[in-house]
C-alpha cells in the first residue's frame, strides 16, 4: 500500500507529458486575448474562432499572456450574457509554459482553464510585477491550473474587487509554497483586494472571504492529497518531495522500487524520470526535449588543449528554448544568439535580423523611432510620426477615413513607415483619403496583423512587405485586376513570410474604370505579378531590387553585384560604388579604380577628388603632367628653327638617358614582379643616397638615429615620392653595421600585410635601412593616449592582425623574440604592423628552436624556457603574444608592475611559483583563458599562432562577450581625423622610494642571458648561436625601444661580461661602464648583477 504523498506523486507524474514529448515546436510572442467586437450570443462562434486563431496551438509564450475584458462591458464592468460566460477556454490547452506573466483582468467566464500550463517564469520587461495577477474578477469564476508546478520568480496578486469564492479557493486550498520556486521570497498577496462580491453583489471587505463564500469553494475531492485543489474536482499537481530531508526540491516516484527519487538538477517543476529528458520544464534551457544549462554554442573551450574549438552545433535561444533558427515573427539579435520579439531602439529588423542604423546602398537609413498608445491614428498622431521609419503602438490602432480629424495627411504619413509594431494595424475607408495605397510601398515589416477593410482602392502597394503575422483583406473593392497578385497570394508561405486571410468580398473594378486605365505590370516584374504600377510595385524582380525599386542590373542602379547575395538572402543584391565614382554610372567593384566614370578626375586609372602635384586635368578629366605638355608644345614650335641641332640634341638626350638609367628607380612591387628575379630568391633593393631625402628626426638611440623622409623616383610623368622611415647607423663600428645588415636580411624575407616591409638599403659610410613609414607611432603609446576610448572590436582586430603576422613569420621560420606593444606600429587606427626585427633570427630548415647564449633581452615578455636554458622558438613568441594581449586589455600598463621586477632572477622566481599576469578589468574569463594558454610552462602545450588566429576570428563574432569596454562607443574618437600621435614617449624617473641600487652597467633595459649549459645538445646546422650583447638599437617611428638609451630611466644596460670573446672586450666598440647604475622597477629590459 503506497503512502498518500507517494500516491499523489504517482498521479502527478502520470498526468503531464514529459518535456521530450513537447519540445516546444510552436513558440509565440506574448498574447492579449479580449472579446474583440462581441455584441451578443450570435457572435460567440466567431469569437471562439478568432481566439483559437490567435493562440494557434502555441506551446511556449515568449512574453505575457493577458486575458482581458471578456464577457463584461469595458466601461461599467456589467455582465453581458450567459452565452459568453459559459464559453470554454480549451483553445488555451496547448500552452505549456509562459516566460512572462499570466494576467486575468475583468473576465466573467465561469471557468478559466489552462490544462497544460506547467511553469510561469515571471520574466519580461518588468521584473517586479507579479507573475500571476487576477484583477477585477467580480463575477463567480474558477481558475483551473491542474498542471502548474512552478512559478519561478515574483508573487501572485489579487487586485481590486474580487469574487469571494475565487479568493477563498486560492487562499485556502492552493498550496502556493509548493508552487513557488523560492517560497521564502515569493508571496500570495491579498492586501490589494478592495472588496469582495457574492454572486456579483458586493459584500464589503474580505476579512472573512471563506465565511461568505459558497461551500463548494472550500471543498476538495477525496482524491486530492492534503486538501490541495483548484476546484472540488480538479486537484493541484505537486512535484515537491514528501520527505523534507531529501537533498532536492523535486522528486518523482520510481514505479519499480516504489520510492521517491530526485529529479535532475536541471529540471524545473518536477519530472517523470531520472533523466533530463524527463523534466516537466527546465531551470536553464530546453533543446530537443532535453534540459541544458545553456544552448550549445559555436565555440567551446577545450581544457585539455587550452584553446577554443569550433562546435558543429550553432543554435539560437528563444526565451528558454534553443532552436536552430528563429521562429516566425521573431528577429535575431546583433550577437546572432538570441531571438527577440522586437529589435531594441536604434535597431531595425532586416530579413529577420536586427541591424544597426547605418548606410543602405550609400544612403542613410531613417531609423527614427516613434511610439504612441493611441488607438485611433488621426492627423495629430500622424504629425508626430512624420519622417519616422519605426512605428510602435501599445496594442491595436486604426486609421479610419470616416473618423474626425483624419485627412489625407494621416494616410500620407504612412509613406515613411518601414516597420510597424503592435498587435493590429487597421486601415479602413481609405477611398475618402486617396484613390490607392501607394503609401504602403515602403512598408517592410509588421509585427502583428495588417488589416485592410471596408475600402475601395485601385491597388494595395505592398510590394516591399517582407514579414507580417497575417495580412487580412476584408470587403476590399475597386481593385485593378492587373495590379492584384492573385497567384502570389494563393501560394503557400514558402515565398511570402506571412499568411493571408481574405474575408467578405474582394472585387475588381471594370476594365474601363479611369483608375485602371492602362493598368499593367512593369516589364521588370517577374511572372507579371505586381502590387501596383511601375518598377516599385513588383512582387519580384527579373533583375535586382535596389532601394525598393526593380532594376535590370546593379550597373543601372549605380552599384555593383554583392558576391554574398547569392548565398544568403539577407544580403543586399547590390553594393554602392566608391564615393569618387560618378552617380548612377555604376562600377565593377568597391575601389576608386573600378568606376565606370569618375565624379571628378581620373589619375593613373584611379578616380580622385583632385589631381596630384604638378598634374592638371584635361577636358575629359584625365590628369596629366602639365610641365611636360608645355615643353612638348614649345619644342614643336622651335623644331623648324633648330632642325640643324636636332640630331645633336637626340644624341645628347640618348647619352643622358643612358647615364640616368643606371640609377633609375622602379616601384618596389614592379621590381618584385621582375621576371628575371627568381620567385624563390630574396632580393635587397640598393638605392642612391641622392634618392633619399631625410626630413625630420623622429627617434634616436645610442648608436643610431631614425628620420622621417622621402624616397624619390623619376618617371616620365614626374617625380614620385614615397614616405619612408630611414634608420641611419651612427659611427663606424663594423659589428654594429653587421647587426643592421642582419636585421635587413630578416626584413627582406618578410612580405606580409601586418609586418613592416623593407623598402631599400643605402650603402653609404653610415648604412641606411629604409622601411615604410608608420606615422601614427606604436601601439603602446596609442593605448596609453586613448585609455578608455578604444572599442572591443578594434582591440580584437589588432590581436587578430598580430596573430596573422606572427603566423606568417612562423611559416617562414623567423623567431621574433621581442614581440610587445612597443614593437607594433599603427598604419591606421584599425591596421597594425609588426616591427623591430633587431632580435629576430631565421631558423634553418632542420631547426625548431635555437639557444641564445648572451645578449640583452626583454625579460617581462619571455617564457620560462628562455631563462632556464636560453631556448627560443615560435612557442616562446606565443608567450610574448599573450603578454601583448594583456597590454592591449590593460591599455598599455607595464607588466608585473606590482612585483617590482629588478633582475632576471626576480622574474624567473615569480614564473616558477606559477604567478602570471592578473586578469585585466575589461577582459572576460574566456578571453583571459586564451592568455593563460599562451603562458603554459611547457612550450609544446601552448597554442600555435594559427590556433590563435582562429580564436581571435571567433572572438570577433561577438566582441562584447570577451572585452567589456564601458562607454567606449560614446568616447571613441575619430581616429582618421585625429592628429598624429607623439613619436617619442616621454618617460619620467620613478619616485625615489621605488628605486634601489643594483650592480648594472647602465639603463638600456636589456638583460644578458647566462650561457647555456654546455651539455645541452640538439640537432640542427647551428646548435649554438653566439652574438654580441645588444647595447642599443635605433628607435622605430618614435616608439620606445631598447635602444632609447641612458638618461630616460626606462631601460637598463647590462654589466660587461668577462672578456672571453672578441665582442665582449672594451676595444670591440662597446661601452663598458665603470660603476653600478640604479635599477628602475618599471624597466621592460633588465640586467642581472655581475656574478
N, C-alpha and C positions, 0 to 999 in steps of 0.2 A: 504494500500500500504506500503510495507516494505521499510525502509530506505536502500540505497545501501550498507552500510557496513554490515548491518544485513543480507541482501541477500547474500553477499559474505560469511559470516559466515555460513549461512544455506547450501550453496553449498559445502563449505569446510567440514562441519560436515558430510554431507551425503556421500561424496566420499570415504574416507578411512574407513575401518572397525575398530571397537574399539579393544582395547588390549585383551579383553576377548575372541574375536574370533580368535586371533592369537596364544597366549600362548606360542609362540616360541618353537614349537615341534621339529624343526630342527636347531641345533646350530652347526656352523662350525668354524674351525680355519681361520685365515687370508688367503686370496686367492691372487694369482698373475696370471692373465689371459693374455696370449700372443697369437700370431698367430701360435705358435708351428712350425711345418715343412711345413707351407703353401707355395706352389710354384706357383699355378695357379688356375683358376676357377674350375678345376676338383677336387681340394682338399677342396672346400668350404663346401660341406655336412659333410665331416669328421671333419673339424674344428669346425663347429657348434655343432656336436655331442659331440666332446671332451670337448668343453667349457661347454656344458649343463651338462655333467657328472661331471665336476669339481665343478660346482655350486651345482648341485644335490638337488635343491629345498631348499637351505639354507635360513632361515629367519633372523637369528641373526649371524653376522660375528664377532667373537671374535678376533679382530686384525684389520689389514688393508685390504682394497680391492684395488688392483692395476690392472689397465688396461694399458698394456704396449706394445708398438711396434706392433700394429695391423694395417695391410694394408699398411705399409711403409717398405722400405728397412732399416735394422737396421743401416747400416754403412752410407748411404747417405741421408736418410730421403725421398727418392724418392717414389712417389705414385706407388703402384704395379698395380692394375687394378680396374675397376669399380665394378666387382663382389663382392669382399670383402668389397668395400666401401659401397655397398648397404645392407650389412648383417644386419639383425635385431638383437637387443640385448634383445629379450624377455626372454632369459634364466636368465636374471637378475631381472625379475619382482617379484620373490619370496622374495627378500631381503627387510626387513623392517627396520633393524637397524644395524649400524656399530659402534662397540665400539672404533675402532681406527680411521684411516684416509681413505679418498677416494682420490686416486691418478690416474689421467688420463695423460699418457705421450706418446707422439709420436703415437697418434691414428688418423687414417684418415677416420673413419666411418662418414657417413653423419649425423648420429643421434645416440647419446648415451642416452638411456632412462632407468631409474630405476623407474618404475611406482609406486612401493610401498614403496620406501625409505622415512622414516619419520624423522629419527634422525641420525646425525653423532656426536658421542661423542668426537672425537678428542683426545682420550687417547692413551695409549700404552707406549712403551719404551721411546720415545722421547716426552717430554711434551711441547716442543717449536715449533715443526714442524706444519705447517698449517693443519687444519682439512680437507680442500678441496684444492687440488692443481691440476692445469692444466699446463702442461709443453710441449713446442714444438708442439703445435697443429696448424700446419702450414696450413692445408687444411680446407676448409669450413666445419663447424660442428655445430650441435645443441646439447646442453646439456639440457636434459629434466628431471627435478626432481619435478613432479607435486604434490607429497605428502610431500615434505620436509618442515617441520615446525620448526625445531630446530637444531642448531649447538651449542653444549653445551660449548665447550671451543676452544680456538685458532682461527686463522684467516682463510681467504680464499685468496689464492695467485695465480696469473697468472705469469708464468715464461717463459723466452726465447722468441722465435719468435712465434706469435700467429695470427690467422685469425682475421681481423678487425671486421667482423660481429659478431663473438663469443664474442670478447671483448666488443663491443658496447652493445650487448644484455645483458651481465652480469653486465655491469656498469650502464646501464640506465633503464632497465625495470625490474630488480630484486631488490626487497626491502630487502637488507641484514639485515637491522636493525630489521625487523620483524622476521628474522630467528635466528639471534644471540641471545643467552640467556643472554649475558652480552654486549649489544651493545656499552656501553661506554668503554669497554676494547678490543673488537674484531674489526677487520678491514677487508675491502676488499682491498687487496694490488695489485696495478698495477705498482708500481715503478720498479719491477723486469722484466718488459717486455722489451725486447731488440729492437724489430721492429715488424711491422705489415705486413700482406700479404692480398692481394685481389685476389681471385681465384688462390691461391697458389703462387702468384708472390709478391715479396717484394715491399713495397711502402714507406719504411723508418720508421721514428719514428711514435709513436702512439699518438701524442698530440691531434689529431682530428680523432680518430678512427671512430666515427659515421659519419663524413662527407665523408669518403671514403667507408663506409660500404653500402651494398645494402639497399634499403628502407624497405625490408621485415625484416631486422634485427633491425628495430627501432619501429615496429608497434605491437600492441596487439589487440586481439579481443575485440569487444564491451562488451562482457560478463565479461571481466576481470576488476575488480574494480580498479580505480586509475591507470590504465595502468600498472599493475604489471603482468608479464608473463614470461615464459621461451621460448616461441616462439609465432608466430602470432596466433596460435590456442590452446596453452597449457597455462592455467592460473596458477599463483602462489597461493598455498594454504596459508591462513593466519589464525593464531589462536589467534592473539593479540586482546584485547578488543578495540572496536572503541571509547569507552568513556575513555579518559585519566585519569579521576578521579576515575575509578574503583579501588578497593583495591587489584587487582590481575592483572597478566600479560596476562593470557589466559582465554578466555570466550567461551561459546557455546550459541547457540540460542535455547531458550525454545520454542518448537513448539506450546505449549498450550497457553502461555502468549504472545509470540512474542517478549519477552525481552531478553537481554543479561544476562547470569548468569555466575558466576565464576566457573572455574574448581577446582577440589580438589587440595590442595597444593602439593600432591604427584605426580600430573600429570606433564608431560613434553611434550611440543609441541602441546598443545590443548587437546580437549576431545569432546565426543559426548553426554555427560550427566553429572549429578552431581556426581555420584559415582566413586570410584577408579577403578572399572571395566570398566569404560567408557573412560579411558585415552588413548590417542594415544601412549604415551610412559610414562616412569616413571623417576622421579627425583632420586629415590633410586633403588629399585629392583622390578622385576616383578615375581609374584608367582601365578600360576594357573589363569593367566589373570587378576590379581589384583595387584595394586601398594602398596608397603610397604617401610618403611624406611630401613629395613634390613630383612634378611631371618629369619624366625622363628627358634630359636636355640634349643639345647638340654637342656639348662638351662635358667631359668628365676628367677628374684628376686621378691619375694612376699613382698611388702612393709608393708602389714598388719602384717604378721608373722615375718618380718625382717629376712628372710632366703632364701637361694637358693632352688628352687624346680626343679625337672625334668620335661621336657616337652615331650609330646607324639610325637612331630614332630621334626625330625632331618633332615635338608636339607643342601645341598652344594650350593655354589654360582659360577656360570659361568659368569664372567663379571658382568652384571646387571640382571641376571636371576637366580632364585632359582630353583633347581632341586632336586629330591630325590636321584639321583646318577649322576656321571659324564657322559656326552655323550661319544660316541666312539671317539677315537683319543685324548681325554683329560686325564690327570692324576690328582689324588687327592694330595693336598699338605700335608706337615707334620702335620699341625694342623687339618687335616681332615675337613676343612671348605670351601676350595676353589678348583675349578678345573682349572688346568693350561694347556696351550698348550704344555709346556715342563717343565721338572724339572729344578730348578736352578743349577748352578755349584756346584760341590761336592755332588750332589744327583743324584740318578738314579731311573728310574721307575721300579717298581716291581709289577706285577699283577695290573696295573692301579693305583698305588700309588707311590708317591715319597718316597724314603728311603735314609737315610744317608749311606755313605760308611762305611762298617763295616764287621764283620765276617759273612761268609756264610758257614755253616756247618764246622766250625773250620778253614776255610781258608780265608785269607784276600782278599776281593774283590779288583780288579784293577779298580779304579774309576778315572783314569786319563782321562781328557777331552782334545780333540784336535779339533781345528777349522780351516777351510780353506774356502776361497772364490773362489778357482779354480773350473773350470767346468770339467776338464779332470783329472782323477785320474791316475797318472803315477808313475814311480819309485821315483821321487823326493817327491811327496806328500806322497807316501807310507812310505818313510823313516821317515818323520815327524810324521806319525800316528802309528808307530810301538809301540806295548805294550799299546796302548790306547783302552779303552773299550767303551768310549763315543765319537762318531764322529759327528761333526756338520759342515754342509755346508750351504752356503748362499742360494742356491736355488736347482738347478739340477746339478748332477755330473754323469759322465760316465766313466766306466772302459772298454776300448776297446782294445782287444788284437792286433788289426792291427795298432794302433797308435804308433808313435815313442816314444822311451824312456819308453815303457811299457813292462815289462818282467814278468816272473813268480813271482818275488818278490812283485810286486804290488798286484797280486791276493793273495799271501800268507799272506799279511798284514791283510787281512780280518779275519784271524783266531782269532785275538784278539778283534774284534768288537762285542760288545753286544748290543749297542744302536746306531741307525743311525737317525740323524735329518736332514731334508731337504725335499724339495718338491718331488724330484725323485732321485732314485739311480739306474742307468742302468749298467748292465753287458752284454757285447756282445763279440762274438768271443773268448770265454774263452778256446776253444779247442787248441788254439795256446799257451796257458799258462799251462794248466793242463787238464787231461782227465775227471775230475769230479769237483764238487763244494763242496767237504768235508769241505772247509774252512768256509762255512756258518753255520756249526753245532753249533757255539756259539752264533749266532745272535738271539736276543730275541725280539727286538722292533724296528720298522721302522716307523717314524712319517709320512712319505709320501708314495709314491708308490715305490715298489721294482719291477723293470722290468728286466727280463731275456730274452734276444732276440738274434736272429741270432747266435746260438751256437750249438755245438754238445757236449753232456756230458752224462756220464753213469748214474749219479744221481745228485739230486739237494741239498741234505744235509740240508734241512730246518727243522730239527726235533725239534729244540727249539724255533722256531719263534712263539711268542705268539700274538703280535699285529702288525698290519700294516694298512695303509689306503687301499691299494689294492696290490695284487700280480698279475703281468701281465706276462704271458708266450707267447712269440711271436717267431714263427719259431724255436722251440727247437727240435732237433733230437738226435738220438743215445741213447735214454733213455732205461735203462733196465726195462722191464715191472714189474718185482718183486719189484723194488725199486721206483716205482711211485705210490703214494697213490690215485689212481683214485677215489675210493669210498669216501675217506675223502674230496677230493676237490669238489665232486658233491653234498655234503650235504649243508644244509643251514648254516648260520653263528652262530648257537647255540653252536657248538663245537669249531669252529675256530673264532677268533675275527678279521677277515679281509675278504674282498671279493676277489674273484679270477676271472680273465678275461683271457681266452685263445684265442689268435688270430693267424691267419695263421695256419700252420700245425705243430702239435706236434706229432712226430713219434718215434717209438721204434726200437731198434736195433734187428737184427735177433738173434735167440736163441744161435747160435754158435759164436756170437761175443766174442772175447777174453776178452773184458772189462766186459762182463756179465757172464762169466763162474762161475758157482756155485752161481748165484745170488738168494738169498733167505733171507727173513726177519729173524731176530734173534728170538729165542724161547720166549724171554721176551717181544716181541712186541704184544700188544693187537690187536685182529682181523686180525693178519697177515699183517698189513699195516706199511710201513716204507718209509723214505726218502733216505735210504742208508743202507749199511751193518753194522752189529754189534749192540750191545745194545745202542749205541749212536744215531742210525738212526731211532729209533721207533717213530711213530706218537703218540702213547700212550703206557703205560706200563701195563703189567699184575700185576706187583708188585708196586714198587715206583721208582721215578726218583730222583736221587741224583747227584748234580753237572752235570746235563745234561745227565746222563747215567742211563739206566734202571737196577734196581737191584731186586732180588727176594724179599728182605725184608730189613728193616733198620739194622738188625743184620749183614747181609752180607756186608752192606755198611759201617759198623763201627760206627753205631749210635743207636738211639732208637726212637720209634714212637713219633711223635708230637701229643699230645692229642687235639690240636686245629685244626689240619689239616682236620679232618672230618667235622667240622662245617663251615670252611671258606677256600675257595680255595687258598687265597693269602698266607696262611702259608705253609712253607716247610713241606713235609711229614715226614722228619726225622730231628732229632736234634743231634748235636755232643756229644760224651761222654766226661767225665771229662778228664783233661789232664794227670792224672795218670793211665788212662786205656790204655791197650796195643793197638796200632794202628791196625785197621782192624779186631779186635775181637768182637767189639760191646759191648753193655751194656744194662741194664734193666731200667736205669734212669740216671739223671744228676749227681748223687753223686759219690764220690770215693768208696763208699761201694757197688755200684751196677755194678761194672765192671765184665765182664766175665773173663778177665785176666788182670793182672797188668803190667804196663810198667816197674816198678822197684820192689817194695816189697809189701807184704801184712802183716799188723799188726792188729790183732783182727778183721779180716774181712774187713779192710779198706785199700785201696791201698795208699801207702805213698812213698815219694821220698827216705827216709832213715829210718831205724829202730830207735826206741826211745832209751833213755838212758838205759844201762845195757842189751840191747837186740842185738842179732846178727841174720843175715839171714841164713837159711839153703839152701840146694841145690835147693829147689823148690821156693826160695824167701820168705818163711814164716819166720817172725821174732819170735824168742823165747828167753827165759831167759837163757843166756849162763852160768851164775854162777850156776844156779840150775842144768843145764845139766852136768856140770863138777862135781858137788858134787855127782850127781847120779852115774856117772861112777866110781868115787873114792869109793863110798860106795859099789858098786857092786864088785870092786876089793878086798876090805877088808872084804867082807862078810864072806869068809871062815875062816879068822883069828879071827874074833870077834863073831863067832857064839854063844859062851857061853854068850856074853854080849848083844846079840840081844834082848832077852826078856826084860832085864832091860832097854835097850835103848828105846824099844817100849813103855814100861810102863812110862818111864820118858817123852817121847815125847807126850804121851796121856795126862799126867798130865799138861805138859806145854801148849798144845793147849787148854786145858780146862780153864786154867787161862787166857790165851790171849783172848779167845773168849768173856770174859766179856767186854773187851774193843775194840772188833773188829769193825772197821768202815765199813760201806757199802756205796755205791753210793747213793746220795740223791734220784735220780729217782727210784732206786731199793727199797729204803725204802718206798717211797710214794706208790709204787705198791704192798707193802706187803699185802697179803690177810687178815692178822689178823688186819689190820688197817681199820676201817670202812670208807667208801668213803666220808661220810659227817662229819668227825671229823678232826679238825685241830690239828696237832702234832708239837711239838718243838723238834728238834734234839739236845740232850745234848752230848757234846764231852769232851774228856780228855784234860787237859791242855798240856800234853806231845804231843798231836797230832797237836797242834797249834804252828807254828813257825813264830814269828814276825821278819821281816827282816829290814824294814826301816820306820821311822816315816814320814807320808805324810800329817799330819794335827794335829792341837792342838787347844783346846778350854779351857775355864776357868775351866771346870770340867772333861775333858776327852781328850784322845789322839787317833788318828787313825793311824794304821800301815798297811803297805803292808806286806802280809805274805803268808804262805802256810798252807793248811790243808792236812795232810798226812794220807794215808790209806794203811795198809798192805794187799796185796793179794798174791795169790800163785805165781804170776808172778813177784812179787817185790813190791816196794813201789810206790804208785800213789800219785801225788801231785797236789792239786787244788789251783790256785792263788785266794786269798781272801783279803778282807778288814776287819780289826779287830778293832772294837771300844772298847776301854778299859776305864771304868769308874774310875776316879781318886778320891781317898778319900773314906770314909766310911759312907757318909751321906745316911741314909736309904731311904729318899724321892727321892734322885737322882737315886738310884738304882731302885726304883719303876717306875720312869719315863722311864728308859731304858727298863725295862721289859714290860712296856705299849707299847713302840714303837715296841718291838719284837713281842708282841701279835698281833699288826696290820700287821706287815710284814709277820707273819706266815700265815695269811689268803690270802696274795697276791701271786698269781701264774699266771703271765701274761708275754708274751714276752717283753713288754715295761714297766715293773715295776721291780725295783731291788728286787731280791729274797733273802730271808733269808736262809742261809745255816745251821747255828747251833748257839747254845749258849754254853758258857763255864762258869760254876757257880763257879768261884774262888772268893777269897776275893774281888778282883776287877772284877766285872762282865764284860765278854767279849761277844759282839754281833758280829757275823761273817756273812758277806754278800759277794756276788760275787764282784770281783774286776773290776772296770771300769777304766783301766789305762789311758784313754785319757782325763779324767777330765770332767769338767762340760761344758754345752752348752754356758754359759755366757762367759767363758774365750775363748772358741773356736771362738765365734762370734767376739770378740774383736781382737783376734790374726789374724784372716783371713778376716778382713774387706775388702769388695770389691772383694773378691776372692771366693765367695760362689755362686753357681748357683741357679736359681729359683726352679728347680726340687728338689734339695737337701733340700732347705728350706721348701717346701711344704711337702716333705716326713717326715721331723721332725714334722711339725704341725700335719700331719695325725697320726703318731705314738703316739704322746702325747694325741691326742683326743681319740684314741682307748684305750690307757691305762687308761685315766680318765673315759671313758665309762664303762670299766671293774670295776673300783673302785666304780662307782655309782651302778653297778649291784650287788655288794656285800655290799652296804650300808656303804661305807667308804668315809668320807669327808676329803679331804687332808688339806685344809686351808693354805698351804704355797707353792702353785704352782707358780714357777718362773723359769727363765732360769738357775739360780744358783743351782736349785734343779732338774735339768735334766742332766743326765750323758750320755756320749758317749761310747758305746761299740766299735763301728767303726765310721768313719765319716758319715756313712749313717744309723746308727742304734742308737737310743737313748732309755734311760730308766728313768722312774720317780723314784725319791728317796726322802729321808729326810721325814719320816713319824712321826717326833717328835711332830708335831702339829695335826696329823691325829686323827680322832675319828670315832669309829664304832657306827652307829645308830642302835637302836633297830628296830624290825620289824614294830612297830607301829609309828615310828618317820620318819618325812620327814626333820626335822631340829633340831637344839639344840641351846641353849642360852649359850654364853660364857661370864662368869661373871668377870673374871680377867685374868691377864697374859699379856705377850708381843706378839704383832702380826705384820706381815709385812703390814703396812698400805697402801703403794702405790699399792698394788696388791688386795685390798679388795673393795667390793661394799658398797653402802650407808647403806644397812640394817645392816652390820657388825658394823658400828659406832653408828647408831641411836638406835638399840635395842639389839646388841650383837648376832643377829641371824646368824647362819652359816648353809649352806645347800649345796647340789650339785650345785645349781644355783649361789651361791657365788663363788664356784670353777670355774664356767663358766666365771664370771667376770675376775678372775685371768688368765684364759686361754686367754682371749682377750688381756690382758697386755703382756702375753708371746708371742703372735703373734706379738705385737708391738715391743718387744725386738728383735725378730728374724729379722724383717724387718728393724730395725734401727741398726743392728749389735751390740747389747748389750748396747745401750745408757741407761742411768739411767732415769726412768720415772719421769715426772714433773720437770725436772732439771730447766727450766726457772722460775718456780714459787717459788723456794727457800723454799721448804717444811721443816718446823722445828717442827711441832707438829701435833697431831691428828686434832686439830681444823683447822689448815691450809688446810689439805687435805679435810676435811668434808665441809668446806666453798666452796672450788673450785667445788666439785662434786654437791653440792646443787645448785650452779649457772648454772649448765649444762655444765661446762667445761669438756672436755675429752682430752685425748692424741691426738696430731695432726697427720695428715696423713703422714706416712714415705715417703721419696722421691722416693723409688723404688716400692712403693705399689700402685696398681690401685685403682680406686674408688670402683669397685666391691669387691675387697678384703678388703678394708677399711670398707665397709658396714658390712662385717662379724664381724669385730672387734666392730663396733658400736652396732651391735645386742647383743654382749656379755655384753655391758655396759649400757643396758637399765635400767632405775631406778627401775622398778618393777621386782623382780626375776622371776615371772611366765611368763613374756614376753620374757625372754631370751631363746635362743635355748637350746635344750638338747645336751648332748655330742654325742649321736648317730646321731643327725642332723648335728653337726659339723664334725663328721667323714665322713658323706656322702658329705658334702660341700667340704672338703679337697680332697676327691677322684675325685669330679667333677673338681676342680681346676687343679688337676694333669693331666687332659686330654689335657690341653694347658697351661703349667706353665707360658710361657712368656706373656700371656694375663693378668695375675694377679700380677706378680712380674717382674719388668724390671731390671735385674742385668746386667748393662752395662759392657761389656768386661769380664764378669765372666768366660765365656768358655775359654778365652785365658789365664786367670790368675789363674784359679783354680788349686791348687797344687795337686800332687799325695798324697792323704790323707793316703793311706795304707802304703807308704814308708816313710812318714814324721816321725820325732822324736816325742816321746810322749810330749804332751803339759805340761807346768809347772803346778805343782799340787796346789801350793799356790799362789793366786793372790797378787800382790804387790800393796798395797793401799797407796797413798801419801796423806798427810794432805792437805786440801783445802787452798787456799790463805787466808790471814788474813782478807781481805776485804769481804770475803764471809762467815765469821763466825759471830755468835752472841751468847750471853750467854743466856741460858735458865736453869731453875731450874730442872735439871735431875740428876739422881744418877751417871751413868757412860755412856759408849757408847756401849752397847750391841746391840742396834739397834731395840729392841722390845718395842712396846708401850703398856702399860697396858690399858685394856678396862675398862670403867666405869661400875659399877654394873648395871645389867639390872633392868628395872623398876619392882618393886615388884608386881605391879598389873598385869603384863603380865602373862597369863596362857595359857597353851596349853595341848593337850592330849599327852600321852606318859608315859613310865615307869619312866623316869627321866626328869622332867620338867626343872631342872636346873643342870648344871654341874659346880661345883666349883673345881678349880685345882690350884696348886701353880703357882706363877709367874715364867716364864721361864727366868732364868738369862743367860744361855748359853747352847749350845749343841755342841757335838763333831763335828769336821769338817768331811765332806764326800768326800773322794777321792781328797782332796786338793782344793775343790771349796769353795768360800766364803759362809759362813752360818751365822746364827745369833749367833752361838757360838764362832766365831772368834772375839776375845774379845778386851778388853781395850788396847789402845796403837796404834791401826791401824787407828783410826779416821773414820772408815766406819760404825760403829754400836754404838748404844746408849743403856745404861742400865736404866730402868725406876726408878723413885723415889719410895722409900719404902712406901708401903701403911700403913694405921693405923693398929695397931696390933689387928684386930678384929677376927683373926683366927690363929690357931697354925702355919700355914705355912707362915704367914706374920711376925712372930716375929724373932728378930735377932738370938735367940738361936736355931732357926729351921735349921740352917746351911746355910743361905743365907747371902751374904754380903750386909750390909746397908751402903751406902756412907754417909759421914759426911758433904759434901758441894756440891753445884751445879757444873756440868761439862759443857764444851762447847758443842754446838749442831752443827753438820755438815749438811749443807743444802743438801748434796747428800746422806744422810743416807737412807737405804732401810727400816729400822725398827726404829721407833721414839717413844719417851715417852712424854706424856703431863706433864706440870708443876704441882707441888703439889698444890692441891686446899686448 
